[in-house]
Amino acid sequence: MSPPVENQQTQQTQPPPLTPAMIQRVKEGLSAARDRRVRYAVENARNNLEAIAKGDCDQRVSPRVRRFILRSFIHLLFPVGIENPEHIPTQPALLAANHLNHIDPLLILAEVPGRPYYYTPADARTLYNNWWKRRILGWAGGVIPLERRWKEEKAVIEAAQSGREDLADLATAIEEDVPSNSGLGTMRQVERAVQAIFARGDGILIFPEGRLGEVEGELQLPLARGGMMYALRAGVPIVPVALIGTHDLYFRKPLTLRFGEPLHFPQSHRPKPGEVQKAMETLQEALIKLLPNNYQEPNQPKPLRHWLNCLLL
């Protein structure tokens, strides 16, 4: 059963309490937003999106190569269990998973077939904030960068407006240098590219919570609508995926991917609010059913814990 609308809005808009670690993350995010190398990488990715939208070939690595590299990397670090593999799609689809760690998209892409070839919308600064990420993603492709303000940045702005003078300069810098969201033109470009991706037989991987979860087995609500709109307009199935065990990583920790039955909805080029809401509620219920009710962390040593949890920050 879905939570009341007013509770959903409260969960969505309430800023997190500010800590020194969060303020440090905001400063790092601001530095990335100002970095010309990050901006250059985002611009190249946008050019890739435009090529896709026009029906041209975009820069991406071979599906077999991407899957081989990711599987080799993931399986070196973790034993991975796949549940309900018969639900893994072989045709264009939208994969919708819960989100516990930055490694989640790599884990899913390592375990699904190379075709359909999945593209993943993700935060632009998180994608390109390190030189090795820029190099790998520039070579591999397959990402759709989204420019947006982080919840920590919104919290800094709200705190400054509420009288935190020590955060005033930081809040001003965020408002000047960090986009509040992708502009209308960019969002239309993303929409055209996504529909072209589906039309040519490929798929999209999304994390509809829109942020990292804090507890295994719990879904962060409300779910974001964007990915649902893409699927309804294209008429492709939505496949729920539960990630289990990725919140706290360490070397050789068992991880699980649990696939749910594909969800089918009538195609609608202009989905009505009621259609979108029904699809979101159906996906929400499907994800909750897939998640464990009483997850227990394995009782074992946790080697490389800090390194693995911070690897993709």
C-alpha positions as CSV (number, residue, x, y, z in Angstrom):
1,M,0.0,0.0,0.0
2,S,1.4,3.4,-1.0
3,P,2.1,6.0,1.7
4,P,-0.1,9.1,1.8
5,V,0.8,11.9,-0.6
6,E,1.6,14.3,2.2
7,N,4.0,11.8,3.7
8,Q,5.7,11.3,0.3
9,Q,6.1,15.0,-0.1
10,T,7.6,15.3,3.4
11,Q,10.1,12.5,2.6
12,Q,11.1,14.1,-0.6
13,T,11.6,17.7,0.5
14,Q,13.0,17.4,4.0
15,P,16.7,18.2,3.9
16,P,19.2,16.0,5.7
17,P,20.8,17.2,8.9
18,L,24.2,18.8,8.1
19,T,27.4,17.1,9.4
20,P,31.0,18.1,8.7
21,A,31.3,15.1,6.4
22,M,28.3,16.3,4.4
23,I,29.7,19.8,4.2
24,Q,33.0,18.4,2.9
25,R,31.1,16.4,0.3
26,V,29.4,19.7,-0.8
27,K,32.8,21.4,-1.2
28,E,34.1,18.5,-3.3
29,G,30.9,18.6,-5.4
30,L,31.4,22.3,-5.9
31,S,35.0,21.8,-7.0
32,A,33.8,19.2,-9.6
33,A,31.2,21.6,-10.9
34,R,33.9,24.2,-11.5
35,D,36.4,21.7,-13.0
36,R,36.8,22.3,-16.8
37,R,37.7,18.6,-17.3
38,V,34.4,17.6,-15.8
39,R,32.5,20.1,-17.9
40,Y,34.4,18.8,-21.0
41,A,33.5,15.2,-20.2
42,V,29.8,16.1,-19.8
43,E,29.8,18.0,-23.1
44,N,31.3,15.0,-24.9
45,A,28.6,12.8,-23.3
46,R,25.9,15.2,-24.5
47,N,27.3,15.0,-28.0
48,N,26.9,11.2,-27.7
49,L,23.3,11.7,-26.7
50,E,22.7,14.0,-29.7
51,A,24.2,11.3,-32.0
52,I,21.8,8.7,-30.5
53,A,18.8,11.0,-30.9
54,K,19.6,11.5,-34.5
55,G,20.0,7.8,-35.2
56,D,23.7,8.0,-35.6
57,C,26.3,5.7,-33.9
58,D,27.5,6.8,-30.5
59,Q,30.8,6.1,-28.9
60,R,30.5,2.9,-26.8
61,V,32.5,-0.2,-26.2
62,S,31.4,-3.6,-27.6
63,P,28.7,-5.3,-25.5
64,R,30.8,-8.4,-25.1
65,V,33.9,-6.4,-24.0
66,R,31.9,-4.4,-21.5
67,R,30.3,-7.4,-19.9
68,F,33.5,-9.4,-19.8
69,I,35.4,-6.6,-18.1
70,L,32.6,-5.9,-15.6
71,R,32.1,-9.6,-14.8
72,S,35.8,-10.2,-14.3
73,F,36.0,-7.2,-12.0
74,I,32.9,-8.0,-10.0
75,H,33.5,-11.7,-9.6
76,L,37.0,-11.1,-8.5
77,L,35.6,-9.1,-5.5
78,F,32.3,-10.8,-4.7
79,P,30.4,-14.1,-5.2
80,V,27.2,-13.1,-6.9
81,G,23.9,-15.0,-6.8
82,I,21.2,-14.5,-9.5
83,E,17.6,-15.3,-8.6
84,N,14.8,-15.7,-11.2
85,P,17.1,-15.4,-14.2
86,E,14.2,-16.3,-16.5
87,H,12.9,-12.7,-15.9
88,I,16.1,-11.1,-17.4
89,P,14.8,-9.4,-20.6
90,T,16.2,-10.3,-24.0
91,Q,14.2,-7.4,-25.7
92,P,14.2,-3.6,-25.1
93,A,13.2,-3.0,-21.5
94,L,13.6,-0.6,-18.5
95,L,15.4,-2.2,-15.6
96,A,14.4,-0.5,-12.3
97,A,16.4,-1.4,-9.2
98,N,16.8,-0.3,-5.6
99,H,20.0,1.6,-4.9
100,L,22.4,1.0,-2.0
101,N,25.9,1.7,-3.3
102,H,27.6,3.4,-6.3
103,I,28.7,-0.1,-7.4
104,D,25.1,-1.1,-8.1
105,P,25.0,-0.3,-11.9
106,L,28.3,-2.1,-12.5
107,L,26.9,-5.2,-10.7
108,I,23.7,-5.3,-12.7
109,L,25.5,-4.7,-16.0
110,A,28.0,-7.4,-15.2
111,E,25.2,-10.0,-14.8
112,V,22.7,-9.2,-17.6
113,P,23.4,-10.2,-21.2
114,G,25.3,-7.7,-23.5
115,R,22.2,-7.3,-25.5
116,P,20.0,-5.3,-25.0
117,Y,22.8,-2.8,-24.4
118,Y,21.8,-0.8,-21.3
119,Y,22.4,2.9,-20.8
120,T,22.3,4.4,-17.3
121,P,21.2,7.9,-16.4
122,A,23.5,9.1,-13.5
123,D,24.7,12.2,-11.7
124,A,27.2,14.0,-14.0
125,R,29.7,15.0,-11.2
126,T,29.7,11.6,-9.7
127,L,30.4,10.1,-13.1
128,Y,33.3,12.3,-14.0
129,N,34.8,13.6,-10.7
130,N,38.0,11.5,-11.0
131,W,40.4,11.2,-13.9
132,W,40.1,7.5,-14.1
133,K,36.3,7.6,-14.3
134,R,36.5,10.2,-17.1
135,R,38.9,8.0,-19.0
136,I,37.0,4.7,-18.5
137,L,33.6,6.2,-19.2
138,G,34.9,8.2,-22.2
139,W,36.0,4.9,-23.7
140,A,33.1,2.7,-22.6
141,G,30.1,5.1,-23.1
142,G,26.7,3.8,-22.1
143,V,25.9,6.6,-19.6
144,I,23.5,9.5,-19.7
145,P,24.8,12.4,-17.5
146,L,22.3,14.4,-15.5
147,E,23.2,17.7,-14.0
148,R,21.5,18.4,-10.7
149,R,22.0,19.7,-7.2
150,W,22.6,17.1,-4.5
151,K,20.4,16.9,-1.4
152,E,23.4,18.0,0.7
153,E,23.8,21.1,-1.5
154,K,20.1,21.9,-1.1
155,A,20.5,21.5,2.7
156,V,23.4,24.0,2.7
157,I,21.3,26.6,0.8
158,E,18.3,26.1,3.2
159,A,20.6,26.3,6.2
160,A,22.2,29.6,5.0
161,Q,18.7,31.0,4.3
162,S,17.7,30.1,7.9
163,G,20.6,32.0,9.4
164,R,23.7,29.9,9.2
165,E,26.1,32.7,8.3
166,D,29.1,30.3,8.3
167,L,27.5,28.6,5.2
168,A,26.5,31.8,3.4
169,D,29.5,31.9,1.0
170,L,29.2,28.2,0.3
171,A,25.5,28.5,-0.5
172,T,26.2,31.5,-2.8
173,A,28.8,29.5,-4.7
174,I,26.4,26.6,-5.1
175,E,23.7,28.8,-6.5
176,E,26.2,30.4,-9.0
177,D,28.1,27.3,-10.2
178,V,25.9,24.2,-9.7
179,P,23.0,23.8,-12.0
180,S,19.7,23.3,-10.2
181,N,18.6,20.7,-12.8
182,S,19.2,19.8,-16.4
183,G,17.7,22.5,-18.6
184,L,14.6,22.0,-20.6
185,G,16.6,21.6,-23.8
186,T,18.9,19.0,-22.2
187,M,15.9,17.0,-20.8
188,R,14.3,17.0,-24.3
189,Q,17.6,15.8,-25.7
190,V,17.6,13.0,-23.1
191,E,14.1,12.1,-23.9
192,R,14.8,11.8,-27.7
193,A,17.9,9.8,-27.0
194,V,16.1,7.4,-24.6
195,Q,13.3,6.7,-27.2
196,A,16.0,6.2,-29.9
197,I,17.7,3.7,-27.6
198,F,14.5,1.7,-27.1
199,A,13.7,1.9,-30.8
200,R,17.0,0.4,-31.9
201,G,16.6,-2.6,-29.5
202,D,18.5,-1.4,-26.4
203,G,17.5,-0.7,-22.9
204,I,17.7,1.7,-19.9
205,L,18.8,0.9,-16.4
206,I,17.4,3.3,-13.7
207,F,17.4,3.6,-9.9
208,P,14.0,5.2,-9.3
209,E,14.7,6.0,-5.6
210,G,16.9,8.8,-7.0
211,R,19.4,8.5,-4.1
212,L,21.2,5.8,-2.1
213,G,19.3,3.8,0.4
214,E,20.5,3.6,4.0
215,V,19.0,0.3,5.1
216,E,19.0,-3.1,3.4
217,G,15.6,-4.2,2.5
218,E,13.9,-0.8,2.7
219,L,12.8,1.2,-0.3
220,Q,13.3,5.0,-0.3
221,L,10.0,6.7,-1.2
222,P,8.6,8.3,-3.2
223,L,10.0,6.9,-6.4
224,A,11.0,9.3,-9.2
225,R,8.7,9.6,-12.2
226,G,11.2,10.2,-15.0
227,G,12.1,6.6,-15.9
228,M,8.5,5.5,-15.7
229,M,7.6,8.2,-18.3
230,Y,10.3,6.9,-20.7
231,A,8.9,3.3,-20.5
232,L,5.3,4.3,-20.9
233,R,6.0,6.4,-23.9
234,A,8.1,3.6,-25.5
235,G,5.7,0.8,-24.5
236,V,8.5,-1.3,-23.2
237,P,8.2,-3.6,-20.1
238,I,9.6,-2.6,-16.8
239,V,11.6,-5.2,-15.0
240,P,12.0,-4.7,-11.2
241,V,15.4,-5.8,-9.8
242,A,16.3,-6.2,-6.1
243,L,19.9,-5.6,-5.1
244,I,20.7,-7.4,-1.8
245,G,23.9,-7.0,0.2
246,T,25.5,-4.0,-1.5
247,H,24.9,-1.4,1.2
248,D,28.0,-2.4,3.1
249,L,30.7,-3.9,0.9
250,Y,33.8,-5.9,1.7
251,F,36.0,-8.4,-0.1
252,R,34.2,-11.7,-1.0
253,K,30.9,-10.6,0.5
254,P,27.9,-12.6,-1.1
255,L,25.7,-10.3,-3.2
256,T,22.4,-11.1,-4.7
257,L,20.4,-9.9,-7.7
258,R,16.7,-10.9,-7.6
259,F,14.7,-10.2,-10.8
260,G,11.0,-9.8,-10.8
261,E,8.4,-10.5,-13.4
262,P,8.2,-7.9,-16.2
263,L,5.5,-5.3,-15.7
264,H,3.6,-4.4,-18.8
265,F,1.6,-1.2,-19.3
266,P,-0.2,0.2,-22.4
267,Q,1.9,2.4,-24.5
268,S,1.0,6.1,-24.2
269,H,2.9,8.9,-26.0
270,R,1.4,11.4,-23.5
271,P,0.9,9.4,-20.3
272,K,-1.8,10.9,-18.1
273,P,-1.0,11.5,-14.4
274,G,-3.3,8.6,-13.4
275,E,-1.5,6.2,-15.7
276,V,1.9,7.3,-14.4
277,Q,0.8,7.0,-10.8
278,K,-0.7,3.5,-11.3
279,A,2.5,2.3,-13.0
280,M,4.6,3.8,-10.1
281,E,2.5,2.1,-7.5
282,T,2.8,-1.2,-9.3
283,L,6.6,-0.9,-9.6
284,Q,6.8,0.1,-5.9
285,E,4.8,-3.0,-4.8
286,A,6.9,-5.3,-7.0
287,L,10.2,-3.9,-5.6
288,I,9.0,-4.2,-2.0
289,K,8.0,-7.9,-2.6
290,L,11.5,-8.6,-4.0
291,L,13.4,-7.0,-1.1
292,P,14.3,-9.2,1.9
293,N,12.1,-8.7,5.0
294,N,14.8,-9.6,7.6
295,Y,18.1,-9.1,6.0
296,Q,21.0,-10.1,8.2
297,E,24.6,-9.1,7.5
298,P,27.0,-12.1,7.3
299,N,29.0,-12.7,10.5
300,Q,32.5,-12.7,9.0
301,P,35.6,-10.6,8.7
302,K,35.3,-7.5,6.4
303,P,38.5,-7.0,4.5
304,L,38.9,-4.0,2.2
305,R,35.6,-2.6,3.6
306,H,36.5,1.1,3.5
307,W,38.2,0.9,0.1
308,L,35.3,-0.9,-1.6
309,N,32.7,1.4,-0.1
310,C,34.6,4.5,-1.2
311,L,35.9,3.3,-4.5
312,L,33.3,5.0,-6.7
313,L,32.6,8.1,-4.7
